[in-house]
Structures are given as structure tokens and as C-alpha cells.
Amino acid sequence: MEYRRLGHSGLQVSALSLGAWVTFGGTLGRTEVRELVACAYDAGINLFDSAENYAHGAAEALLGDVLADLRLPRDSVCVTSKACFGPVADPRPTQRGLSRKHLRDACDAALRRLRVEYLDLFLCHRPDPDTPVEETVAAMDQLVRAGKVLYWGTSEWPAEMIRAAARIARSHGMAVPATEQAQYNVLHRERVELEYAGLYDELGLGLMTWSPLASGLLSGKYAEGAVPEGSRLARQDHGWRPGMMYSDQRKAREAAVARLVALAAERGVPAATLAIAWCLHNPKVSTTILGCSSVAQLEQNLGALRLVAELDGATRACLDAISP
Ligand SMILES: NC(=O)c1ccc[n+]([C@@H]2O[C@H](COP(=O)([O-])OP(=O)(O)OC[C@H]3O[C@@H](n4cnc5c(N)ncnc54)[C@H](OP(=O)(O)O)[C@@H]3O)[C@@H](O)[C@H]2O)c1
């Protein structure tokens, strides 16, 4: 495993980490999650990502249960949670957003579910137009001062809002956001590479990236309209997912995936491994959060660590040219 510094913070995170969205408490039960977490830890993964809304809180509860059962030393794992959407399907107004009240309640609930005394990272899952940024920054600072949270950050915030939060925090001697968690894959690059470009050095912002396979699309398994049974796209309980995976640029995205699959075949590597290696090649990325439905997928995806060191300039140029 390779470890990277989370921006200018002192936290060392594994270049690949494991996330709980859709899978933990959703498509996977306790036995499979236990196996995945154990395999990830054995491979050197030290960061496990979750959120209050994943499986309506069940993802965090399962992760906490498994971490305790495996007796993983607390000082060797980083546990992440995110708040904004609320823990239940239809949260009451005080149970969502980034108000002082919800952030405190969400943090306490995450600590309980995850069975830990502190969160390594606590993120604002989206911007909240109904809460002043000053209130959110102060609430996060209080959680840090109370020892409940070590680092706080944002997810999918516009660059200007992250700048504003950092400015407010600095001017009041409060904890500054340490990281942003953003979608980043060969089909989705703009925010990480352009919008945030100035933030990494200016604010020392770390970068956790999500959906390295665009929800599995970049593994190539959905080629030519195939929808394998049991795959994420086949799930009927998330009607929005096909839209998210293909979006309005379906044809362009399918063509891009086909180019990636062909390039991977030429190099004799799985398309998923190549797509993840491309993410890791960006030095601004502190950690790429994997989503895995099985140990076999995890093992294939971990191959990206070796592959990234072997990526030659020509392959990287071909990958860069793949984006629609
Ligand atoms: N901050 C945010 O707003 C946000 C949003 C989304 C995700 N995240 C975080 O990022 C993590 C990763 O996101 P993600 O789950 O969307 O990642 P992803 O890598 O884009 O998709 C993961 C899914 O792709 C399929 N897959 C994975 N490896 C494969 C392989 N080698 N071959 C074929 N299929 C493979 C699996 O689904 P199937 O086997 O079911 O098809 C797996 O569950 C999440 O768990 C979460 O922690 C954060």
C-alpha cells in the first residue's frame, strides 16, 4: 500500500480506501462486509468511508460492528462520516442540513453507530443553502475542540464556498477544512482538475475522490447495453442510478468506455484496474475511495497500486484523451 498525506494536514491515508455506499447494509450483509473490511485492512487500507444516510444509518452500524468484531486497532484505522442528507428516508427538518444542531446530533449518532470515540474525518456531504457558512464552520470547529472530530471537510462544495469557509475559519482561529470529497474518474474530471485547481496549494486542501469506476461503468461490464444480474445498474430500488451512470451524454460515455476497454485489453489489464490507476496517477488525490461488492472485485481494484507505477506516458496520454 502507498500512503499519502491528506493535503497539508499530518494525516497519512492509504492511497486506496474503502467506502460503504450502496454496499454496506444494502447489497451486502454482515458476513460479506466483514470479509471485505478484513481483506482491505490486510492489504493496508486504513480509511473506511461512510455517511449518515448510507442505508439509512445501517452502513455505519455495520461498519462499526465489523471493526469492533475484527478488533482492528483504533490507532491504525481512519473512520469517516458525512452529514447533510439525514439518517432516515424522510428526515424531519432538524435532522438534515448543516446547522449547528444537526451537525452535533449527526456526529453523536455516527459515533454511536460506528462505536468509536472520535471520527477521523467528518464531512459536510453537500452545501446547505439554508445555513450560513459561518454557522457550519463554527459548529465543525466546536466538534474538533470537543475531541469528537479530528479533521473536517466538505463534499461537492463549489470552490468559492470552500474558500469562504477557510477564510472564516482562519480569521477566527478555527479549524480549517482539511479535505474535499469529490467525484473523480476518467468520465468526470472538471471539478477536481479545473474548478479546484487553485485550492490544493492555496488552502492545503486534501482530496478524497469517489466513484473511480463511475458506479461500475468503467469496468466495461455494461458494454453494448448489457446489464449483468446482481450488478448496480440492475437494481430496481434506485431508479435514479441508470441516469447517473449514463447521464444525458450516454453515447459519448459509452464510446469513452469502449476506448478504455480496448486500451486495457491492449495492455493486458482489467479495465477497472486501469481506470483506478488513472485516478491514482493524479498527485493531488490523497485517497481514491473504492466501492466493492466482493473480495474478488477488491483484489482486482487493488491491482491499480502496482499498475500506476507502470503507466507509461503514451498510455496516460491515451487515457487523458478518453474523456468525452
Ligand atoms: N461524497 C459523496 O457524495 C459520495 C458519493 C458516492 C460515493 N461516495 C463514496 O465513494 C465510495 C465509492 O463510490 P462507488 O461505490 O460509486 O465506486 P465505484 O468504484 O465507481 O463503483 C463501485 C461499484 O462498481 C462495481 N465494481 C467495483 N469493482 C468492480 C470490478 N473490478 N469489476 C466490475 N465491477 C466492479 C460494484 O458494483 P456491482 O458489483 O454492484 O455492479 C461496486 O459496488 C462509496 O462507497 C462512498 O464511500 C461518496
The ligand as an SDF file (V2000), in Angstrom:
LIG
                    3D

 48 52  0  0  0  0  0  0  0  0999 V2000
  -19.2890   12.1630   -1.1500 N   0  0  0  0  0  0  0  0  0  0  0  0
  -20.1980   11.6850   -1.9530 C   0  0  0  0  0  0  0  0  0  0  0  0
  -21.1680   12.3580   -2.3200 O   0  0  0  0  0  0  0  0  0  0  0  0
  -20.0630   10.2660   -2.4310 C   0  0  0  0  0  0  0  0  0  0  0  0
  -20.9060    9.8100   -3.4720 C   0  0  0  0  0  0  0  0  0  0  0  0
  -20.7550    8.4940   -3.9040 C   0  0  0  0  0  0  0  0  0  0  0  0
  -19.7760    7.6740   -3.3180 C   0  0  0  0  0  0  0  0  0  0  0  0
  -19.0100    8.1440   -2.2910 N   0  0  0  0  0  0  0  0  0  0  0  0
  -18.0170    7.2640   -1.6260 C   0  0  0  0  0  0  0  0  0  0  0  0
  -17.1760    6.6520   -2.5970 O   0  0  0  0  0  0  0  0  0  0  0  0
  -17.2460    5.2310   -2.4700 C   0  0  0  0  0  0  0  0  0  0  0  0
  -17.0500    4.6030   -3.8320 C   0  0  0  0  0  0  0  0  0  0  0  0
  -18.0720    5.0210   -4.7350 O   0  0  0  0  0  0  0  0  0  0  0  0
  -18.7250    3.9660   -5.7040 P   0  0  0  0  0  0  0  0  0  0  0  0
  -19.2490    2.8160   -4.9240 O   0  0  0  0  0  0  0  0  0  0  0  0
  -19.6410    4.6860   -6.6070 O   0  0  0  0  0  0  0  0  0  0  0  0
  -17.4100    3.4710   -6.5110 O   0  0  0  0  0  0  0  0  0  0  0  0
  -17.2560    2.8620   -7.9590 P   0  0  0  0  0  0  0  0  0  0  0  0
  -15.9100    2.1930   -7.9590 O   0  0  0  0  0  0  0  0  0  0  0  0
  -17.4920    3.8800   -9.0000 O   0  0  0  0  0  0  0  0  0  0  0  0
  -18.4080    1.7640   -8.0800 O   0  0  0  0  0  0  0  0  0  0  0  0
  -18.3810    0.6480   -7.2280 C   0  0  0  0  0  0  0  0  0  0  0  0
  -19.2570   -0.4540   -7.7890 C   0  0  0  0  0  0  0  0  0  0  0  0
  -18.7680   -0.8640   -9.0710 O   0  0  0  0  0  0  0  0  0  0  0  0
  -18.7910   -2.2940   -9.1780 C   0  0  0  0  0  0  0  0  0  0  0  0
  -17.3940   -2.7530   -9.2290 N   0  0  0  0  0  0  0  0  0  0  0  0
  -16.3690   -2.4320   -8.3920 C   0  0  0  0  0  0  0  0  0  0  0  0
  -15.2300   -3.0310   -8.7790 N   0  0  0  0  0  0  0  0  0  0  0  0
  -15.5320   -3.7450   -9.8900 C   0  0  0  0  0  0  0  0  0  0  0  0
  -14.7610   -4.5660  -10.7380 C   0  0  0  0  0  0  0  0  0  0  0  0
  -13.4490   -4.7800  -10.5300 N   0  0  0  0  0  0  0  0  0  0  0  0
  -15.3850   -5.1350  -11.8050 N   0  0  0  0  0  0  0  0  0  0  0  0
  -16.6940   -4.9480  -12.0340 C   0  0  0  0  0  0  0  0  0  0  0  0
  -17.4920   -4.1730  -11.2450 N   0  0  0  0  0  0  0  0  0  0  0  0
  -16.8960   -3.5640  -10.1760 C   0  0  0  0  0  0  0  0  0  0  0  0
  -19.5080   -2.7840   -7.9270 C   0  0  0  0  0  0  0  0  0  0  0  0
  -20.9180   -2.7620   -8.1370 O   0  0  0  0  0  0  0  0  0  0  0  0
  -21.7670   -4.0320   -8.5800 P   0  0  0  0  0  0  0  0  0  0  0  0
  -20.9290   -5.2750   -8.3780 O   0  0  0  0  0  0  0  0  0  0  0  0
  -22.9790   -3.9960   -7.7180 O   0  0  0  0  0  0  0  0  0  0  0  0
  -22.1200   -3.7750  -10.0070 O   0  0  0  0  0  0  0  0  0  0  0  0
  -19.1800   -1.7090   -6.9220 C   0  0  0  0  0  0  0  0  0  0  0  0
  -20.0670   -1.6650   -5.8340 O   0  0  0  0  0  0  0  0  0  0  0  0
  -18.6260    4.9910   -1.8240 C   0  0  0  0  0  0  0  0  0  0  0  0
  -18.7120    3.7450   -1.1610 O   0  0  0  0  0  0  0  0  0  0  0  0
  -18.6980    6.1420   -0.8500 C   0  0  0  0  0  0  0  0  0  0  0  0
  -17.9580    5.8520    0.3220 O   0  0  0  0  0  0  0  0  0  0  0  0
  -19.1320    9.4250   -1.8620 C   0  0  0  0  0  0  0  0  0  0  0  0
  1  2  1  0
  2  3  2  0
  2  4  1  0
  4  5  1  0
  4 48  2  0
  5  6  2  0
  6  7  1  0
  7  8  2  0
  8  9  1  0
  8 48  1  0
  9 10  1  0
  9 46  1  0
 10 11  1  0
 11 12  1  0
 11 44  1  0
 12 13  1  0
 13 14  1  0
 14 15  2  0
 14 16  1  0
 14 17  1  0
 17 18  1  0
 18 19  2  0
 18 20  1  0
 18 21  1  0
 21 22  1  0
 22 23  1  0
 23 24  1  0
 23 42  1  0
 24 25  1  0
 25 26  1  0
 25 36  1  0
 26 27  1  0
 26 35  1  0
 27 28  2  0
 28 29  1  0
 29 30  1  0
 29 35  2  0
 30 31  1  0
 30 32  2  0
 32 33  1  0
 33 34  2  0
 34 35  1  0
 36 37  1  0
 36 42  1  0
 37 38  1  0
 38 39  2  0
 38 40  1  0
 38 41  1  0
 42 43  1  0
 44 45  1  0
 44 46  1  0
 46 47  1  0
M  CHG  2   8   1  16  -1
M  END
$$$$
